[in-house]
Amino acid sequence: MQRTYVPKIDEIARAWFVVDATDLPLGRLASEVAQVLRGKHKPSFTPHLDVGDYVIIVNADKVRVTSKKSEEKIYYRHSGYPGGIKAESFDALIVRRPEAVVERAVKGMLPKNRLGRAMYRKLHVYAGGEHPHSSQKPEPLAIDIKKVDS
């Protein structure tokens, strides 16, 4: 009888990848990164375990969206008090906190449970081209996405 292989926690090998988000479409970048964070690119993928890798995204301030999403896309947050809802457009948020745009897009594509929160902690997003994770020796992640013309 063939048994299903389930990796043990100490057998999970985690790699570090770096992605340059310059002129990449936001949604396509987020879906590729979410798959790497989940570990779906590995043959040892198991839905109930966190087997994914670490991902560093640089140049988050240069990410692009298509059509009129830059004016029409709205991000909401709530203070918890009555009437405490705040709305902000993509253009305003990319100027104020460019990391938040990419983080929210990736987080929305991960599972909504404690496993998804553990996967999300392996994501590191930076607005500029520098990151403090050079000692982990991250490899560039090959993403086949057509860049958006500016």
Secondary structure, DSSP 8 states (H G I E B T S, - for coil): --------GGG----EEEEE-TT-BHHHHHHHHHHHHHTTTSTT--TTS----EEEEE-GGG-B--TTHHHH-EEEEE-SSTT-EEEEEHHHHHHH-HHHHHHHHHHTTS-SSHHHHHHHTTEEE-SSS--S-GGG--EE----------
